[in-house]
Amino acid sequence: MEALAVSAVLFDLDGTLADSAGDLALAVNTMRERRGLAPVAVEALRAHASSGARGLLGSGMGVTPDDPDYPVLRDEFLANYAAGLARSTHLFDGVRELLAALDARRLPWGIVTNKVARFTTPVVAALGLAGRAATVVSGDTASRPKPHPEPLLFAAAALGLPARTCVYVGDDLRDVTAGNAAGMATIVARYGYLGGDTDPSSWPATGSIDHPLDLLGWLPEDNA
């Protein structure tokens, strides 16, 4: 493949850099335990992890944002998650080596996530990425979250780069939608959560990867 003409890499967090499904599932299963319900297997919830409270409450509790009890249940879920957001969350295999390779190639990288800052900041710190990422944009940093392009445009501006010189890597259709709208190349992390019900091969992305280190083949060897 021909390397993309990019000067920086932006990543989604959950399902792209980090596997947070265990901690998110625990937040749901704590709710179920309080109600005398059996736990749901992490693997059954994994596909919905990128969708946050909406996806996990839908899969794990059978409620949607239209349910009148949803706001209360969402707040309970978020409180549970805040109490244990870095117990089992870890970088996907190969991510640490990928980020080291980006540093060696002098390609700055950043994080753009829909996770709000009160969760993003401690998770990024627990993963050992605080101070390494050139920018971190949370779901409440810009006025509108993904799939709107504003968070990605905010990140590019923070890097001092035109959006077209960045590539965005994510595991959800909204990542591709946001990246395309921002004028960036987009790469699908097929090893991530992928939303469960869609075929990522149909997403209008620039390309896809099956392992984090596969991204290196899409990037220039040196950003001098």
N, C-alpha and C positions, 0 to 999 in steps of 0.2 A: 504494500500500500504506500501511497505517497503521503509524507508527513504534512500535517496541517500547518499553515502559516500562522502560528499563534505565538503569543509572548507570555501567556499566563494560563493557568488551569484553575477552574472553580469547581468545587465538589458539593453535591448534596451531602448531608451528614448520615442520617439513619438509612441503612440499606445500601449505602455507597462507600463511605469510609468506615462506618461503625455498625456492628451487629448489636442492636439494642433490643432485639425482640424478647429476650429473656426478662429484662426489667419491665418492659411494657406489658408483657403477659402476666407478670407477677402483680402489677397494679390491678389488672382485671380480675385475676383469680382471688385476690384479697377481697374484692367486692363479692365475688361468688361465695367465698367461704363464710362471710358475714351473713349471708342469706341461706346458708345450709345447702348450697349447691356444690356439686363436684367440680374440681378444676378442669379447665380446658387445656389440652396439650399445647405447648409452645408452638409446635409445628403447625397446628391448626390455626393459630393466630398470626404466624409469621408473615404471611402474604399481605396482611392488613396493617402491618406495623408502620409503614410509611404514611398511612392516612391518619395517624394520631388518634385522638380520642374518638373522633367520628367513626373511623374504621374499626377500632378495637372494641368500642362499645356495641357497634352493630354486630360484629362477629361473636363477641364474648358474652354480651348481655341481651342481644336481640332488640336493641333500641336504636332509633334514628333521631336526627335533630328535630324531626316533626313531633316526636313524643313529648307530651307536656312535662314529663319527669326528666327529660334529657339534661337541662342545665344543672340540676342537682346531682345527677349521676356523673356528669362530666367533671364537676368540681370535686366529687369524691375520687374519681379516677385520677385526676391531676394531683390531688393531695397524696394519694398512695404512691404515685410515680415520684413525686418530689422527695418522698421519704426513702427511696431506694433506687435513685436513677443511675447509679454507677456500681451496682453490686456485681453484675455480670456483663455489662456492656464492654465490648472490646473491639479493637480494630480487626477488620477482616484479614485473613491470611494474605500476605503480599502487600498490604497497604503501607506498612512501615518501610518496606524496601522501596516501594514506589515513591513515597515522599522523599526518601533519601536520594533517589535517582533524580527527582525534579530539582532538588537543591544542588546536586552536582552539575546538572545542566543549566543552572542559573535561571530556571523557570519559576517565577513566583507562583504560589498557589494559595487559594483561599477557600472558605466554606460559606455556602449560602443555603440556609435551611429554613423550613417553616416552623421549626421548634422555637418557641419564644425564648427570649434572652435569659430568663430566670432558670431555665433548664439547660439551654445551650452552654452558657458560661461554665457551670460546674462539670458538665459532661466533657467539654473540650479540654478542660483542665485535667480531669481524671484520665483522659486518654493520652496525656502528655503532649498535646498539640498547642496549648496556650503559649503564645510567644513565638511559635513557629509559623503559624498561618499568617500570611500577609494581610488578610482581612477576614473578619467573621461577621456575616450578616444573618441576623436571626429573623424569625417570623414577624416580630414587631419592630424591627429596625426601620424599615421603610413603611410607607402608609398602606401598602397593599402587598399581601404575600403572593407567592407563586400559586397559580400559573400566570399571574401578571408579571411582566418583565421587570418591574421596578426594582425588586431586590437585586437582580443581576446587573442592572444598569448602575445601581448604587455601588455594588462591589467593584465593577470596572472603574468607576470614577475614583473610588478609594485607592485603587492601584495606579491611578493616573494613566489609564490606558483606554483607547477606544474599545467599545464592546466587541467590535468585529475581530479584535486581536486576541480574544479569550475563547476558550472552549469550556463548555459546561458538561459535567458528568453526573448523571443521576439515574435512579432506578424506577422512576414513576413517569407516566405520560405527562403529568403537569410540569416535570422538569424539562422535558423536550419542548413542550408548548412555550414555557417561559424563555428558554434559551433561544428558540427560533424567533420569538417575538423581539428579543433583545438584539438580534442580528449576530448571534454567536453560533459557532459549530456546536453540535450536541452529540454526546456519546451515551449510549444506554449501558448501564452496569447490569448485565444479565444475571450476575450472581446475586443480585439484591432481591428485594421483596416483590417488586413488579405489580403490585396491586391485586394479584390473584385471578382476575376475571378477563384480562386482556392479553392479546398476543403482542409482545413487544416488537416482533418483526414487522408489524403493521404501523408502528409509530414513525412519524416523519423525521427521523434522526439522521445525522451525518453518518453514524456507524454504531457499532456495539462492541462490547468486550465481555469475555466469559471469565476473566480473572483480572484483578487489579493491575498486575504487571503487563497485561496485554496493551494497556494504554500507552506504554512507551513507544510502541510501533507507530502510533498516530502523531507523535510529537517530534519537534526538531531536536537534533542531537545536542545543540548548544545555542543558548540565547544571548551570545556575546553581542 
